[in-house]
């Protein structure tokens, strides 16, 4: 894995969990708005919106760098619109990065020819 690909995956991973947390907080704020006088939806909506746009931009960059098949890219996008999907995306991206590092080391040591 080259440095650009690793950086793209790392950026996507770094934004996936905060995006998921902001989505959950937005849902909580929405419920509180309907049940109490507390209204933080405009603030949390803006925060979540910014994080979602950043996630989509990083997702596009990662898709471009890694050359994921359409199915894999679609899975990471769908995870971004599910309330806890960002946590699963983070876990999957970490595993993918670790597997790529292991494969790169194996190629470097001559264990695998690719």
Secondary structure, DSSP 8 states (H G I E B T S, - for coil): --HHHHHHHHHHHHHHHHHHHHHHHHHHHHHHHHHSS---HHHHHHHHHHHHHHHHHHHHHHHHHHT--HHHHHHHHHHHTSTTHHHHHHHHHHHHHHHHHHHHHHHHHTSS--
